[in-house]
Amino acid sequence: MRPKAVDFVSYNVTDMARSEAFYRDVLGLEVVVPWGGPERRFPEFEAGGTTISLTQLPQLPMQAIVALAVEDVGAAVEELRGRDVKIVMEPLETEVCFMAIVTDPDDNQILLHQRKDGTAG
């Protein structure tokens, strides 16, 4: 597995409206994708070439995660599984991407990310 880029950094938050206001109004980050309510869970902000995403996923026990762009999420997971890497979330497909979550030796989570349009970073 050879990551192509960091696609985004994401923070899991408890109050999306409050957090979106903080990143937009307090930190002054440009809103690239607005929140838009409960059906749109992932607002994104531009921070000097790096995207910061907010999530509200209480089922995932993490506060922050880095998303590494890979060519093929499924192949990357199988390669890492063969190297005894812990798979926290098996590959899943969304409207715009494929993703999975693995951990490093200290249980820090890493999201493997593959955009359907082939872009990275």
OpenMM code with the backbone's topology and positions (N, CA, C; nanometers):
from openmm import Vec3, app, unit

residues = "MET ARG PRO LYS ALA VAL ASP PHE VAL SER TYR ASN VAL THR ASP MET ALA ARG SER GLU ALA PHE TYR ARG ASP VAL LEU GLY LEU GLU VAL VAL VAL PRO TRP GLY GLY PRO GLU ARG ARG PHE PRO GLU PHE GLU ALA GLY GLY THR THR ILE SER LEU THR GLN LEU PRO GLN LEU PRO MET GLN ALA ILE VAL ALA LEU ALA VAL GLU ASP VAL GLY ALA ALA VAL GLU GLU LEU ARG GLY ARG ASP VAL LYS ILE VAL MET GLU PRO LEU GLU THR GLU VAL CYS PHE MET ALA ILE VAL THR ASP PRO ASP ASP ASN GLN ILE LEU LEU HIS GLN ARG LYS ASP GLY THR ALA GLY".split()
positions = [
    Vec3(0.0852, -0.1184, 0.0000),
    Vec3(0.0000, 0.0000, 0.0000),
    Vec3(0.0883, 0.1228, 0.0000),
    Vec3(0.0575, 0.2158, -0.0871),
    Vec3(0.1312, 0.3409, -0.0961),
    Vec3(0.0321, 0.4562, -0.1012),
    Vec3(0.0101, 0.5289, 0.0105),
    Vec3(-0.0833, 0.6421, 0.0075),
    Vec3(-0.0402, 0.7476, -0.0938),
    Vec3(-0.1391, 0.8060, -0.1616),
    Vec3(-0.1144, 0.9102, -0.2610),
    Vec3(-0.1102, 1.0485, -0.1992),
    Vec3(-0.1873, 1.0679, -0.0916),
    Vec3(-0.1999, 1.2008, -0.0305),
    Vec3(-0.2817, 1.1890, 0.0970),
    Vec3(-0.2858, 1.2981, 0.1723),
    Vec3(-0.3819, 1.3104, 0.2810),
    Vec3(-0.5040, 1.3771, 0.2194),
    Vec3(-0.6178, 1.3081, 0.2207),
    Vec3(-0.7399, 1.3661, 0.1642),
    Vec3(-0.8031, 1.4656, 0.2592),
    Vec3(-0.8062, 1.4332, 0.3886),
    Vec3(-0.8637, 1.5248, 0.4866),
    Vec3(-0.8296, 1.4780, 0.6264),
    Vec3(-0.8509, 1.5681, 0.7217),
    Vec3(-0.8440, 1.5372, 0.8638),
    Vec3(-0.9849, 1.5588, 0.9157),
    Vec3(-1.0330, 1.4688, 1.0001),
    Vec3(-1.1699, 1.4792, 1.0465),
    Vec3(-1.1773, 1.4751, 1.1984),
    Vec3(-1.2675, 1.5558, 1.2526),
    Vec3(-1.2947, 1.5571, 1.3955),
    Vec3(-1.4369, 1.5092, 1.4185),
    Vec3(-1.4544, 1.4192, 1.5142),
    Vec3(-1.5856, 1.3709, 1.5537),
    Vec3(-1.6365, 1.4649, 1.6634),
    Vec3(-1.7516, 1.5276, 1.6402),
    Vec3(-1.8027, 1.6291, 1.7322),
    Vec3(-1.9375, 1.5883, 1.7895),
    Vec3(-1.9766, 1.6522, 1.8990),
    Vec3(-2.1040, 1.6189, 1.9637),
    Vec3(-2.2173, 1.7128, 1.9239),
    Vec3(-2.1844, 1.8358, 1.8838),
    Vec3(-2.2863, 1.9339, 1.8464),
    Vec3(-2.2416, 1.9974, 1.7153),
    Vec3(-2.3008, 1.9507, 1.6041),
    Vec3(-2.2543, 1.9920, 1.4717),
    Vec3(-2.2717, 2.1417, 1.4485),
    Vec3(-2.3860, 2.1985, 1.4828),
    Vec3(-2.4089, 2.3419, 1.4594),
    Vec3(-2.3070, 2.4253, 1.5358),
    Vec3(-2.2827, 2.3906, 1.6612),
    Vec3(-2.1856, 2.4643, 1.7433),
    Vec3(-2.0453, 2.4507, 1.6844),
    Vec3(-2.0096, 2.3310, 1.6432),
    Vec3(-1.8752, 2.3077, 1.5907),
    Vec3(-1.8549, 2.3756, 1.4563),
    Vec3(-1.9569, 2.3693, 1.3691),
    Vec3(-1.9452, 2.4369, 1.2400),
    Vec3(-1.9255, 2.5870, 1.2612),
    Vec3(-2.0006, 2.6461, 1.3534),
    Vec3(-1.9858, 2.7885, 1.3829),
    Vec3(-1.8463, 2.8192, 1.4355),
    Vec3(-1.7913, 2.7314, 1.5186),
    Vec3(-1.6570, 2.7526, 1.5722),
    Vec3(-1.5531, 2.7560, 1.4604),
    Vec3(-1.5530, 2.6548, 1.3745),
    Vec3(-1.4525, 2.6476, 1.2681),
    Vec3(-1.4700, 2.7604, 1.1663),
    Vec3(-1.5939, 2.7988, 1.1399),
    Vec3(-1.6219, 2.9048, 1.0429),
    Vec3(-1.6007, 3.0434, 1.1033),
    Vec3(-1.6655, 3.0707, 1.2182),
    Vec3(-1.6705, 3.2065, 1.2721),
    Vec3(-1.5546, 3.2398, 1.3656),
    Vec3(-1.5099, 3.1430, 1.4420),
    Vec3(-1.4021, 3.1696, 1.5376),
    Vec3(-1.2659, 3.1507, 1.4710),
    Vec3(-1.2482, 3.0358, 1.4029),
    Vec3(-1.1187, 3.0113, 1.3376),
    Vec3(-1.1083, 3.0776, 1.2013),
    Vec3(-1.2213, 3.1166, 1.1446),
    Vec3(-1.2206, 3.1874, 1.0167),
    Vec3(-1.1912, 3.0996, 0.8961),
    Vec3(-1.2182, 2.9694, 0.9054),
    Vec3(-1.1933, 2.8806, 0.7926),
    Vec3(-1.3038, 2.8931, 0.6883),
    Vec3(-1.2642, 2.8815, 0.5628),
    Vec3(-1.3603, 2.8884, 0.4532),
    Vec3(-1.4437, 2.7608, 0.4501),
    Vec3(-1.5755, 2.7768, 0.4440),
    Vec3(-1.6656, 2.6622, 0.4335),
    Vec3(-1.6689, 2.6173, 0.2877),
    Vec3(-1.6246, 2.4947, 0.2633),
    Vec3(-1.6259, 2.4385, 0.1285),
    Vec3(-1.7555, 2.3610, 0.1063),
    Vec3(-1.7959, 2.2855, 0.2070),
    Vec3(-1.9223, 2.2109, 0.2046),
    Vec3(-1.9945, 2.2427, 0.3343),
    Vec3(-2.1081, 2.3134, 0.3290),
    Vec3(-2.1799, 2.3447, 0.4522),
    Vec3(-2.2468, 2.2213, 0.5105),
    Vec3(-2.2806, 2.2299, 0.6383),
    Vec3(-2.3418, 2.1174, 0.7082),
    Vec3(-2.4758, 2.0797, 0.6458),
    Vec3(-2.5746, 2.1641, 0.6501),
    Vec3(-2.7024, 2.1391, 0.5847),
    Vec3(-2.8004, 2.0528, 0.6603),
    Vec3(-2.7781, 2.0251, 0.7876),
    Vec3(-2.8734, 1.9505, 0.8683),
    Vec3(-2.8370, 1.8047, 0.8857),
    Vec3(-2.9198, 1.7320, 0.9585),
    Vec3(-2.8892, 1.5936, 0.9955),
    Vec3(-2.8634, 1.5001, 0.8780),
    Vec3(-2.9228, 1.5261, 0.7624),
    Vec3(-2.8999, 1.4380, 0.6472),
    Vec3(-2.7646, 1.4627, 0.5815),
    Vec3(-2.7019, 1.5749, 0.6097),
    Vec3(-2.5703, 1.6089, 0.5536),
    Vec3(-2.4746, 1.6195, 0.6701),
    Vec3(-2.4096, 1.5106, 0.7050),
    Vec3(-2.3319, 1.5041, 0.8283),
    Vec3(-2.1896, 1.5575, 0.8201),
    Vec3(-2.1376, 1.5880, 0.7053),
    Vec3(-1.9946, 1.6113, 0.6943),
    Vec3(-1.9587, 1.7477, 0.6355),
    Vec3(-1.9691, 1.8557, 0.7127),
    Vec3(-1.9235, 1.9846, 0.6598),
    Vec3(-1.7720, 1.9815, 0.6432),
    Vec3(-1.7239, 2.0573, 0.5462),
    Vec3(-1.5801, 2.0622, 0.5191),
    Vec3(-1.5338, 2.2070, 0.5127),
    Vec3(-1.4100, 2.2269, 0.5585),
    Vec3(-1.3486, 2.3590, 0.5637),
    Vec3(-1.2121, 2.3525, 0.4964),
    Vec3(-1.1733, 2.4626, 0.4341),
    Vec3(-1.0422, 2.4728, 0.3700),
    Vec3(-0.9449, 2.5376, 0.4674),
    Vec3(-0.8308, 2.4719, 0.4863),
    Vec3(-0.7280, 2.5240, 0.5776),
    Vec3(-0.5926, 2.5199, 0.5083),
    Vec3(-0.5705, 2.6132, 0.4161),
    Vec3(-0.4405, 2.6233, 0.3498),
    Vec3(-0.4000, 2.5005, 0.2715),
    Vec3(-0.4934, 2.4405, 0.1984),
    Vec3(-0.4615, 2.3242, 0.1175),
    Vec3(-0.4972, 2.1918, 0.1829),
    Vec3(-0.5396, 2.1952, 0.3074),
    Vec3(-0.5842, 2.0743, 0.3766),
    Vec3(-0.7312, 2.0903, 0.4131),
    Vec3(-0.8080, 1.9872, 0.3887),
    Vec3(-0.9493, 1.9896, 0.4231),
    Vec3(-0.9678, 1.9392, 0.5654),
    Vec3(-1.0473, 2.0121, 0.6436),
    Vec3(-1.0890, 1.9658, 0.7755),
    Vec3(-1.2377, 1.9336, 0.7642),
    Vec3(-1.2717, 1.8116, 0.8009),
    Vec3(-1.4087, 1.7639, 0.7957),
    Vec3(-1.4592, 1.7426, 0.9377),
    Vec3(-1.5880, 1.7665, 0.9595),
    Vec3(-1.6501, 1.7365, 1.0891),
    Vec3(-1.7471, 1.6210, 1.0700),
    Vec3(-1.7468, 1.5273, 1.1646),
    Vec3(-1.8411, 1.4163, 1.1618),
    Vec3(-1.9147, 1.4111, 1.2944),
    Vec3(-2.0260, 1.3447, 1.2925),
    Vec3(-2.1021, 1.3224, 1.4147),
    Vec3(-2.1429, 1.1759, 1.4137),
    Vec3(-2.0471, 1.0908, 1.4510),
    Vec3(-2.0648, 0.9464, 1.4462),
    Vec3(-2.0338, 0.8869, 1.5828),
    Vec3(-2.1311, 0.8866, 1.6718),
    Vec3(-2.1068, 0.8385, 1.8082),
    Vec3(-2.0642, 0.6920, 1.8136),
    Vec3(-2.0937, 0.6138, 1.7090),
    Vec3(-2.0558, 0.4736, 1.7093),
    Vec3(-1.9060, 0.4532, 1.6865),
    Vec3(-1.8369, 0.5562, 1.6417),
    Vec3(-1.6921, 0.5462, 1.6218),
    Vec3(-1.6207, 0.6097, 1.7406),
    Vec3(-1.5460, 0.5310, 1.8147),
    Vec3(-1.4779, 0.5836, 1.9341),
    Vec3(-1.3497, 0.6570, 1.8989),
    Vec3(-1.3612, 0.7678, 1.8313),
    Vec3(-1.2435, 0.8472, 1.7958),
    Vec3(-1.2781, 0.9934, 1.8031),
    Vec3(-1.1752, 1.0747, 1.8260),
    Vec3(-1.1961, 1.2188, 1.8229),
    Vec3(-1.1457, 1.2774, 1.6932),
    Vec3(-1.0324, 1.2275, 1.6451),
    Vec3(-0.9746, 1.2792, 1.5212),
    Vec3(-0.9220, 1.1629, 1.4400),
    Vec3(-0.9202, 1.1827, 1.3081),
    Vec3(-0.8713, 1.0780, 1.2195),
    Vec3(-0.8128, 1.1440, 1.0952),
    Vec3(-0.7083, 1.0852, 1.0416),
    Vec3(-0.6519, 1.1323, 0.9159),
    Vec3(-0.6969, 1.0357, 0.8069),
    Vec3(-0.7325, 1.0898, 0.6912),
    Vec3(-0.7771, 1.0082, 0.5783),
    Vec3(-0.6663, 1.0035, 0.4744),
    Vec3(-0.6129, 0.8844, 0.4517),
    Vec3(-0.5087, 0.8655, 0.3514),
    Vec3(-0.5719, 0.8176, 0.2208),
    Vec3(-0.5407, 0.8873, 0.1127),
    Vec3(-0.5916, 0.8482, -0.0186),
    Vec3(-0.5140, 0.7270, -0.0685),
    Vec3(-0.5874, 0.6250, -0.1106),
    Vec3(-0.5253, 0.5053, -0.1663),
    Vec3(-0.5906, 0.4732, -0.3002),
    Vec3(-0.5205, 0.3950, -0.3822),
    Vec3(-0.5729, 0.3561, -0.5138),
    Vec3(-0.6971, 0.2691, -0.5017),
    Vec3(-0.6935, 0.1724, -0.4076),
    Vec3(-0.8009, 0.0743, -0.3960),
    Vec3(-0.8167, 0.0374, -0.2488),
    Vec3(-0.9252, 0.0819, -0.1867),
    Vec3(-0.9467, 0.0576, -0.0442),
    Vec3(-0.9512, -0.0913, -0.0134),
    Vec3(-1.0244, -0.1679, -0.0929),
    Vec3(-1.0353, -0.3113, -0.0678),
    Vec3(-0.9005, -0.3815, -0.0715),
    Vec3(-0.8206, -0.3496, -0.1722),
    Vec3(-0.6886, -0.4106, -0.1845),
    Vec3(-0.5986, -0.3680, -0.0690),
    Vec3(-0.6074, -0.2411, -0.0294),
    Vec3(-0.5254, -0.1921, 0.0815),
    Vec3(-0.5614, -0.2641, 0.2114),
    Vec3(-0.6907, -0.2833, 0.2351),
    Vec3(-0.7346, -0.3534, 0.3566),
    Vec3(-0.6830, -0.4966, 0.3557),
    Vec3(-0.6929, -0.5639, 0.2438),
    Vec3(-0.6448, -0.7023, 0.2372),
    Vec3(-0.4941, -0.7101, 0.2593),
    Vec3(-0.4203, -0.6169, 0.2014),
    Vec3(-0.2752, -0.6135, 0.2231),
    Vec3(-0.2434, -0.5923, 0.3706),
    Vec3(-0.3109, -0.4958, 0.4334),
    Vec3(-0.2847, -0.4665, 0.5741),
    Vec3(-0.3312, -0.5798, 0.6652),
    Vec3(-0.4413, -0.6440, 0.6305),
    Vec3(-0.4885, -0.7590, 0.7076),
    Vec3(-0.3806, -0.8688, 0.7070),
    Vec3(-0.3175, -0.8868, 0.5933),
    Vec3(-0.2102, -0.9846, 0.5810),
    Vec3(-0.0872, -0.9487, 0.6623),
    Vec3(-0.0802, -0.8247, 0.7040),
    Vec3(0.0315, -0.7787, 0.7870),
    Vec3(-0.0121, -0.7620, 0.9322),
    Vec3(-0.1236, -0.8248, 0.9675),
    Vec3(-0.1782, -0.8251, 1.1040),
    Vec3(-0.2162, -0.6869, 1.1561),
    Vec3(-0.2568, -0.5983, 1.0649),
    Vec3(-0.3071, -0.4671, 1.1063),
    Vec3(-0.4532, -0.4835, 1.1467),
    Vec3(-0.4926, -0.4199, 1.2555),
    Vec3(-0.6300, -0.4279, 1.3056),
    Vec3(-0.7226, -0.3481, 1.2136),
    Vec3(-0.8276, -0.4131, 1.1655),
    Vec3(-0.9284, -0.3482, 1.0811),
    Vec3(-1.0459, -0.3126, 1.1718),
    Vec3(-1.0725, -0.1837, 1.1883),
    Vec3(-1.1798, -0.1363, 1.2761),
    Vec3(-1.3119, -0.1281, 1.2004),
    Vec3(-1.3048, -0.0875, 1.0749),
    Vec3(-1.4243, -0.0783, 0.9912),
    Vec3(-1.3903, -0.1353, 0.8543),
    Vec3(-1.4629, -0.2375, 0.8147),
    Vec3(-1.4427, -0.2986, 0.6830),
    Vec3(-1.4791, -0.1971, 0.5744),
    Vec3(-1.4296, -0.2180, 0.4525),
    Vec3(-1.4604, -0.1240, 0.3449),
    Vec3(-1.6109, -0.1038, 0.3267),
    Vec3(-1.6469, 0.0218, 0.3056),
    Vec3(-1.7852, 0.0538, 0.2732),
    Vec3(-1.7863, 0.1583, 0.1634),
    Vec3(-1.8986, 0.1628, 0.0945),
    Vec3(-1.9143, 0.2539, -0.0185),
    Vec3(-2.0151, 0.3614, 0.0160),
    Vec3(-1.9813, 0.4880, -0.0170),
    Vec3(-2.0752, 0.5990, -0.0061),
    Vec3(-2.1034, 0.6494, -0.1466),
    Vec3(-2.1789, 0.7557, -0.1582),
    Vec3(-2.2079, 0.8128, -0.2899),
    Vec3(-2.0820, 0.8599, -0.3611),
    Vec3(-1.9815, 0.9064, -0.2845),
    Vec3(-1.8643, 0.9685, -0.3467),
    Vec3(-1.7326, 0.8937, -0.3249),
    Vec3(-1.7335, 0.7915, -0.2368),
    Vec3(-1.6054, 0.7290, -0.2059),
    Vec3(-1.6216, 0.5886, -0.1492),
    Vec3(-1.5063, 0.5240, -0.1336),
    Vec3(-1.4941, 0.3996, -0.0596),
    Vec3(-1.4051, 0.4302, 0.0596),
    Vec3(-1.4310, 0.3676, 0.1752),
    Vec3(-1.3469, 0.3933, 0.2907),
    Vec3(-1.3450, 0.2732, 0.3835),
    Vec3(-1.2403, 0.2689, 0.4652),
    Vec3(-1.2252, 0.1677, 0.5694),
    Vec3(-1.1398, 0.2306, 0.6782),
    Vec3(-1.1423, 0.1716, 0.7986),
    Vec3(-1.0611, 0.2248, 0.9081),
    Vec3(-0.9738, 0.1139, 0.9646),
    Vec3(-0.8460, 0.1470, 0.9800),
    Vec3(-0.7481, 0.0572, 1.0420),
    Vec3(-0.6858, 0.1312, 1.1594),
    Vec3(-0.6051, 0.0591, 1.2398),
    Vec3(-0.5369, 0.1260, 1.3502),
    Vec3(-0.3870, 0.1027, 1.3421),
    Vec3(-0.3139, 0.1959, 1.4022),
    Vec3(-0.1696, 0.1780, 1.4169),
    Vec3(-0.1446, 0.0975, 1.5454),
    Vec3(-0.0192, 0.0697, 1.5803),
    Vec3(0.0078, -0.0112, 1.6996),
    Vec3(-0.0434, 0.0485, 1.8311),
    Vec3(-0.0693, 0.1798, 1.8350),
    Vec3(-0.1218, 0.2439, 1.9556),
    Vec3(-0.2725, 0.2637, 1.9498),
    Vec3(-0.3381, 0.1997, 1.8559),
    Vec3(-0.4825, 0.2089, 1.8340),
    Vec3(-0.5296, 0.3445, 1.7834),
    Vec3(-0.4405, 0.4251, 1.7268),
    Vec3(-0.4829, 0.5466, 1.6578),
    Vec3(-0.5475, 0.5042, 1.5266),
    Vec3(-0.6623, 0.5617, 1.4966),
    Vec3(-0.7344, 0.5217, 1.3770),
    Vec3(-0.6862, 0.5971, 1.2531),
    Vec3(-0.6841, 0.5254, 1.1410),
    Vec3(-0.6451, 0.5802, 1.0108),
    Vec3(-0.7537, 0.5410, 0.9126),
    Vec3(-0.8086, 0.6387, 0.8432),
    Vec3(-0.9117, 0.6118, 0.7441),
    Vec3(-0.8440, 0.5943, 0.6087),
    Vec3(-0.8698, 0.4831, 0.5434),
    Vec3(-0.8242, 0.4610, 0.4060),
    Vec3(-0.9364, 0.5101, 0.3164),
    Vec3(-0.9027, 0.5951, 0.2196),
    Vec3(-1.0044, 0.6694, 0.1449),
    Vec3(-0.9765, 0.6636, -0.0034),
    Vec3(-1.0810, 0.6339, -0.0811),
    Vec3(-1.0694, 0.6288, -0.2268),
    Vec3(-1.1858, 0.7025, -0.2880),
    Vec3(-1.1592, 0.8185, -0.3454),
    Vec3(-1.2654, 0.8950, -0.4123),
    Vec3(-1.3020, 0.8284, -0.5431),
    Vec3(-1.4285, 0.8257, -0.5740),
    Vec3(-1.4744, 0.7631, -0.6979),
    Vec3(-1.4277, 0.8402, -0.8222),
    Vec3(-1.4046, 0.9706, -0.8058),
    Vec3(-1.3578, 1.0488, -0.9215),
    Vec3(-1.2071, 1.0371, -0.9439),
    Vec3(-1.1388, 0.9621, -0.8582),
    Vec3(-0.9952, 0.9372, -0.8751),
    Vec3(-0.9037, 1.0454, -0.8217),
    Vec3(-0.9584, 1.1541, -0.7686),
    Vec3(-0.8737, 1.2601, -0.7166),
    Vec3(-0.8206, 1.2255, -0.5787),
    Vec3(-0.7181, 1.2968, -0.5376),
    Vec3(-0.6589, 1.2774, -0.4054),
    Vec3(-0.6011, 1.4088, -0.3571),
    Vec3(-0.5965, 1.4245, -0.2261),
    Vec3(-0.5345, 1.5432, -0.1670),
    Vec3(-0.6243, 1.6618, -0.1579),
] * unit.nanometer
topology = app.Topology()
chain = topology.addChain("A")
for resn in residues:
    res = topology.addResidue(resn, chain)
    for name in ("N", "CA", "C"):
        topology.addAtom(name, app.Element.getBySymbol(name[0]), res)
